[in-house]
Amino acid sequence: MVTQQNKTKHMSDISACNGGSCPLRLHCHRYTCPKEELGQSYFKDPPYEMSMITSEIFNSVGVMTFTCPFFWNNQELKDERPKFENNRGLGEGIS
């Protein structure tokens, strides 16, 4: 039996994100935050949106943009800045 006394609370109750293939995940508090062991709520799928902006001036060359209505920037949070896995400065899962 787990009691409130034995349970360690890491953070307030927010919906966390498992990141998936979201390119914003390393900079988002919902992905990098410490998670509750029991009862942590998650988004079913990462809620980011991808769109393409094209320009007829440049022969329909486009730019991909990524947005998320639930993005929570972690740049100001000391322990949650992006962590890099390799020496080239690329984020998790990027080689």
Buried (B, 14 or more C-beta within 10 A) or exposed (E): EEEEEEEEEEEEEBEBBBBEEBBBBBBBBBBBBEEBEEEBEEBEEBBBEEEEEEEEEEEEEEEEEEEBEBBBEBEEEEEBEBEEEEEEEEBEEEE
